[in-house]
Amino acid sequence: MSETLSEFQGCDVLARLFRARGYAIKRNQLFREYGVEFHVDGWDARARVGFEFLTSEDDDHDDLTLEEYKTLADAQRRGELSLFIIDEVEPVSEKDLVAEAHEFLDEVAAAAQARLKRAAVSKARGRVAAKAKTARAAKKAAKKAKRATKKPIAGKPAKKKAKPAKKPRSRGRG
């Protein structure tokens, strides 16, 4: 095998590596999202992780335009997917490809852990806020119940409602 990998060889290496890291990679899947449509070389739809090896061998540069690439990069920055893209412009050996792919997958795993941690913290904050709100509501209801059950103190007359003020009589001349 030569130092530089072909697309076929590179995709085989990546498929084995991604599967070894726990991804259910399917080969040559039609990707159609964000207004982008192309055949991705490897894709795990559930995990939203995959790879694309761009070569002139398969006219990939026509299949995935620069604008579409930027659209996918934006989705990746938002954490909506993770796509490892290798371009033949920079020839890559199997050793380098494996190292770069491991680095990519480590970043994907770290980002997933960070999202889980943020979600757990947010959920915990929500539970604390809900408990505080429930406690405040219970305290308020207890005060209201206490006021409603208050009995007049012995020896003091119960408060009576004030009568409306009488209107002064007008004195007519007559």
N, C-alpha and C positions, 0 to 999 in steps of 0.2 A: 504494500500500500504506500502511496506517495505521501509526502509530508502534508500536502494540502488535501482536504477532504472534498469530495463531490457532494452535491446536494443529497443524493441518495444515501451516501455513507453517513453524512452528517445527521440526517433525519433518523437513521437507524440508531446511531449513538444517542441522540437526544431522546428518542422514544424509550429506549432501554433505561436511560438515566431517570427520566421523569417518572416512569413506572416504578423504578426502584425507590423513588422518593415518595411513593404513595398515590400518584395521580393515575386516573383511568384514561390514559391518552388513547384517542382514536385518531387514525391517520387520515389525511386528506379530507377534512370536513369542510363543508360550505359554511362560512362565517357570514352572517347577514345581520348586522346591528349598526346603529349610529350612522346609517346611510352609507356604510362600507360593506362591500360584498367581495369576497375572494375565497379561494380554497386555502385554508390554513393547514400547514403540514402536520401539526399535532395539536389536539385540543381536548381538554377535559371540561365539558360543558357545565358539570355540577360545581367544580371548583373554580371555573372560569380562568383557567391557567393553560397556556399552550406555548407553541413555538412556531416560527416561520423562518425558513432558510431561503433568503432571496438570492436567486441566481438568474442569469440570462438563459441558462440551460432549459428552464421551464417558463420563460417569459414572465417571471414573477414581478419584475419591475413594472411591467404593464398591468399586471393583475392587481397590484397594490401601489397606488400612486402616492406621491409625496403628501398630498392633501389628506388622503385617507390614513396614511401613516400618522400624520399629526393629530387627526381625529382620534385614532386609537391611543396615541400617547396621552392625550388629554383625559380619556376615559381611564387610562392606567394611573395617572396622577390622582384622579378622584377615588381610586381604589376599587373601581368597578370590574376590572379584569387585570390579568398579568400575562403579557405576551413577550416572550423572549425572541427577539428578531436578530438574525445574523445575516449580514450582507456579504456577498462574495467579493465586494470591493477590497476588503481586507482578508487575504487568504488566511485560513485558520487550520492549525493541526488538530488532531484528535485530542491531544493533551490539553491544548489551550481551550478548545471547545468545551471539554468536560469541566475544566476549572471555571470558565465563565458561566456555564450553566449552573454549577453548584453555587456560585456566588449569587446568581439571579434567584435560585430557589431558596437560598438562605434569606435573602431580602423579602421574598414573598412570605416565607414563614414568619419572619419578624414582624412584618406589617399585619399579618393575620392575628398574631399574638397581641399586638398593640390594639387592634380593633376590638378583640375580645375583652381586653383589660378595660378599655374605655367603656364598652357596653356594660361590663360588670359594675364599674364605678357609677355609671349613670343609673343603672338599675338600683344599686344600693342607695344612692342619693334620693331616688324616687320613693323607695320604701321608707327612708327616714322622714322625708317630707310628708308622706302619707300618714305615718304614725303621729307626727307632730300635729298635723291637721286634725286627726281623729281625737287626739288628746285635748286639743283646744276646744273642739266641738263638744266633747264629753264634759269638760270643765264648765263651759257655757251652759249646757243643759242642766248640770247639777245646780248651778247658781239659780237658774230660772225655776227649777223645781223647789229649791229651798225657799225662794221668795213666795211661791204659790202656796206653800204649806205653812207659812208663818202665821201663828195665832197671835191675837192681841195679848199683850202682857197684862197680867191681873192687876187691877187697880187703875188701869188707864183705859179710858173709853176708846173704842175702835174709831178710827178716823171715818168720818162720814164725808160723803161727797158734798162739795160746796154747792149751795143753791145758786142758780143764776141770779145775777144782780137785778134788782127791780129797776124798772125804768121810772124816772121821776115823772110825776104827773104834771102835765102842762096845766097851767092856770089860765083858764080862759077868761076873757073879759066879757062880761056879759050883762 
